[in-house]
């Protein structure tokens, strides 16, 4: 009887796991073992995509689009694990660059993060080592056309602004709670937890190095964990069975989304076009809720008028 129960439980677990995730396998070449193949590659979309689309439609290009570069957007949190490495992404500058690309023709994007290849080719060009497979006529050059590319300077276009900053906070378990109930080792459990990150970016006028605008944004993540299990003896057999699920918004996706919003706010300041209307068009679940509590009830005007808090 115990053996039948054991087989039934194992079968039920296998069916449950199969229902959660369907695994497809495929042979990619003759003679190879079949390997799991997951979902197809897709565009890396974020909750900010509709906001960028709204901004492009609401703010048509006018005149010369500013040329914007991206400098270092570093991880300043200092959080590191010997098992998992850096806690947050090291690709902040790449995320900001991709965000600028979503603005279409509202800006022009200048490469400033990794100009290594361009700098190396300029050195070769200066040494008359770089060519393009064509013949070039150079005024005052004896011997007729040359194979190397002539360079007279000024081929690089100067930027108008650049964005720099970093990921400055990652706060673990700022709030958590849960419950667990069991009788004779059998019962359910549930837990929720919250953490947060923050980013600080600024946009700088390239020529004067005057900071045009700064942005500091924070985002919270909520995770959950539910489960049920048993740990007990049936006759001479020990059963240890646990079933559950857990999930959390991806940390790095949340950082990307936060960097995208910060980038849009910075660009809005130099384009003289406030993105607030497009940010307000997000679904209610993706919009920040109004602050509550004692401080939220005090308006800036009141603080300035009487100089005190209620």
C-alpha positions in Angstrom: 0.0 0.0 0.0 2.9 2.4 0.9 4.6 1.6 -2.4 1.4 2.4 -4.4 1.1 5.7 -2.6 4.8 6.5 -3.3 4.4 5.8 -7.0 1.2 7.9 -7.1 2.9 10.9 -5.4 5.9 10.7 -7.7 3.7 10.5 -10.8 1.6 13.5 -9.6 4.8 15.5 -9.1 6.1 14.7 -12.6 2.8 15.7 -14.2 2.7 18.9 -12.2 6.2 19.9 -13.3 5.5 19.0 -16.9 2.5 21.3 -16.8 4.6 24.2 -15.5 7.2 24.0 -18.3 7.1 22.3 -21.6 10.6 21.3 -22.8 11.2 21.0 -26.5 14.3 19.2 -27.8 15.9 19.4 -31.2 18.9 17.9 -33.0 20.8 20.8 -34.6 23.1 18.6 -36.6 23.3 15.0 -37.7 24.9 12.7 -35.2 24.4 15.1 -32.3 22.3 14.4 -29.2 19.0 16.3 -29.0 19.3 19.4 -26.8 16.6 21.5 -25.2 15.6 24.5 -27.3 13.7 27.3 -25.5 11.6 30.3 -26.8 12.9 32.3 -29.8 14.9 35.4 -29.5 12.8 38.6 -29.3 13.2 42.4 -28.9 14.2 43.3 -25.3 11.0 45.2 -24.4 10.4 47.1 -21.2 7.4 48.8 -19.6 8.9 52.1 -20.9 8.5 51.2 -24.6 5.0 52.7 -24.9 6.3 55.9 -23.2 9.1 56.3 -25.8 6.6 55.7 -28.6 4.3 58.3 -27.2 7.2 60.8 -26.8 8.4 60.3 -30.4 4.8 60.9 -31.7 4.1 63.9 -29.4 7.4 65.6 -30.0 8.3 65.8 -33.7 11.8 66.6 -34.7 12.4 70.4 -35.0 15.6 71.7 -36.6 19.0 70.1 -35.9 18.8 67.2 -33.5 21.3 67.4 -30.6 24.3 65.0 -30.7 24.4 63.1 -27.5 27.1 60.7 -26.1 27.1 58.3 -23.2 30.0 58.1 -20.8 30.4 55.8 -17.8 27.2 54.6 -16.1 28.9 52.5 -13.4 27.8 50.2 -10.6 28.6 52.2 -7.4 26.7 49.9 -5.0 29.8 47.9 -4.1 27.6 44.8 -3.6 29.5 41.6 -4.6 29.0 37.9 -4.0 31.8 35.3 -4.1 29.3 32.9 -5.6 27.3 35.1 -7.9 29.6 38.0 -8.7 28.3 41.6 -9.0 24.8 42.0 -7.6 23.7 44.5 -10.3 24.5 44.9 -14.0 27.8 46.3 -15.1 26.2 47.4 -18.4 24.5 50.6 -17.4 26.1 52.6 -20.1 24.9 50.1 -22.7 21.4 50.3 -21.4 21.4 54.1 -21.5 22.7 54.0 -25.1 19.9 51.6 -26.1 17.4 53.9 -24.5 18.7 56.8 -26.5 18.2 54.7 -29.6 14.5 54.4 -28.9 14.2 58.2 -29.4 14.6 57.9 -33.1 15.4 61.1 -34.9 14.8 63.3 -31.9 18.5 63.0 -31.1 21.7 61.9 -32.9 23.7 59.4 -31.0 27.5 59.7 -30.7 29.8 56.9 -29.7 31.8 57.9 -26.7 31.8 54.8 -24.5 34.2 52.7 -26.6 35.8 54.6 -29.5 38.8 52.2 -29.6 38.4 51.0 -33.2 37.9 54.6 -34.6 40.9 55.8 -32.6 43.1 53.0 -33.9 42.1 53.6 -37.5 42.7 57.3 -37.2 46.3 56.4 -36.0 46.7 54.1 -39.1 45.3 56.8 -41.3 47.8 59.4 -39.9 50.6 56.9 -40.7 49.3 56.4 -44.2 48.6 52.7 -43.5 44.8 52.7 -43.9 43.2 52.2 -47.2 39.8 51.3 -48.7 40.9 49.5 -51.8 40.6 52.6 -54.0 43.0 55.1 -55.5 42.9 58.7 -54.1 44.3 61.9 -55.5 46.1 64.0 -52.9 47.0 67.7 -53.8 50.7 68.2 -53.8 51.5 64.5 -53.5 54.1 63.4 -56.1 53.7 60.1 -57.9 50.0 60.4 -58.7 47.1 58.7 -56.9 47.8 56.9 -53.6 46.3 53.8 -52.0 46.1 55.2 -48.5 43.2 57.3 -47.3 44.1 61.0 -47.0 43.2 62.6 -43.7 42.8 66.3 -43.3 41.3 66.4 -39.8 37.9 67.2 -38.5 36.1 64.0 -39.5 34.8 63.5 -35.9 31.7 65.4 -35.0 31.7 67.0 -31.6 28.8 66.1 -29.2 26.5 68.7 -27.7 25.7 66.8 -24.5 26.7 63.6 -22.7 25.1 61.4 -20.0 27.0 59.9 -17.1 26.1 58.6 -13.7 25.6 55.2 -12.0 23.6 52.7 -10.1 24.0 53.9 -6.6 21.8 51.7 -4.4 20.7 48.2 -4.0 18.8 47.5 -0.7 17.9 44.0 0.2 14.9 42.9 2.2 13.6 46.3 3.1 10.3 44.7 4.0 9.3 41.0 4.3 6.5 39.0 5.8 4.9 35.6 5.7 3.1 32.8 7.4 3.5 29.1 7.9 1.0 26.6 9.3 1.5 22.9 9.8 -0.2 20.0 11.6 1.8 16.8 12.0 4.4 18.2 9.6 1.8 19.0 6.9 0.8 22.5 5.9 1.2 25.5 3.6 3.5 28.5 3.8 3.7 31.9 2.1 6.2 34.7 2.1 6.6 38.1 0.5 9.7 40.3 0.4 10.7 43.7 -1.1 14.0 45.2 -2.2 14.9 48.3 -4.1 17.5 49.9 -6.3 18.3 53.6 -7.2 20.1 55.3 -10.1 21.6 58.8 -10.4 22.2 60.2 -13.8 23.1 63.7 -15.2 23.3 65.3 -18.6 26.2 67.6 -19.2 26.9 70.3 -21.8 30.0 69.0 -23.6 31.6 72.4 -24.3 31.0 74.2 -21.0 30.8 71.1 -18.7 27.8 72.6 -17.1 25.4 70.1 -15.7 22.1 70.8 -17.4 19.9 68.4 -15.3 20.3 65.6 -12.7 17.9 62.8 -12.1 17.7 60.4 -9.1 15.1 57.6 -9.4 14.4 54.5 -7.2 12.4 51.4 -7.9 11.1 48.7 -5.6 10.8 45.0 -6.4 8.3 42.6 -4.7 8.8 38.9 -4.6 6.7 36.0 -3.4 7.1 32.4 -2.3 4.3 29.9 -1.7 4.5 26.3 -0.9 3.2 23.2 0.9 5.0 20.2 2.2 5.1 17.2 4.4 7.9 15.5 6.4 6.8 12.4 8.2 7.1 8.6 8.4 4.5 6.2 7.0 5.4 2.9 8.5 9.1 2.4 7.9 9.1 4.9 5.0 10.1 8.6 5.4 8.3 11.0 3.0 9.7 14.5 2.5 7.6 16.3 -0.1 7.6 20.0 -0.9 5.7 21.8 -3.6 5.6 25.5 -4.3 6.4 28.4 -6.5 8.3 31.7 -6.2 8.8 34.7 -8.4 10.2 38.2 -8.5 10.5 40.9 -11.1 13.9 40.5 -12.7 16.4 42.8 -11.0 18.3 43.8 -14.1 15.2 44.4 -16.1 14.0 46.8 -13.4 17.4 48.6 -13.5 17.1 48.9 -17.3 13.6 50.3 -16.9 14.7 52.8 -14.3 17.7 53.9 -16.5 15.3 54.4 -19.4 13.0 56.7 -17.5 16.0 58.7 -16.2 17.3 59.0 -19.7 14.0 60.2 -21.1 13.7 62.9 -18.3 17.2 64.1 -19.1 16.7 64.3 -22.8 13.4 66.1 -22.2 15.3 68.9 -20.5 17.6 69.6 -23.5 14.8 69.2 -26.1 12.6 71.5 -24.0 9.8 68.9 -24.2 8.6 67.5 -20.8 7.9 63.8 -21.1 5.5 63.9 -18.1 2.4 63.6 -20.2 3.7 60.4 -21.8 4.8 59.0 -18.4 1.3 59.6 -17.1 -0.1 57.5 -19.9 1.3 54.3 -18.5 -1.2 51.8 -17.0 -2.0 52.6 -13.4 0.0 49.5 -12.2 3.2 51.0 -13.7 2.7 54.5 -12.4 4.2 55.6 -9.1 1.5 55.9 -6.4 1.1 59.3 -4.6 3.1 59.4 -1.4 1.1 59.0 1.8 1.9 60.0 5.3 2.8 63.1 7.3 5.4 64.6 4.9 3.2 64.1 1.8 0.5 66.3 3.3 2.8 69.3 3.4 3.1 71.3 0.3 6.3 73.2 -0.7 4.3 76.4 -0.6 3.3 75.9 3.0 6.8 75.0 4.1 8.1 78.2 2.5 5.3 80.4 3.9 5.6 79.4 7.6 9.0 77.7 7.8 7.7 74.8 9.8 6.1 71.4 9.5 2.7 70.7 11.1 
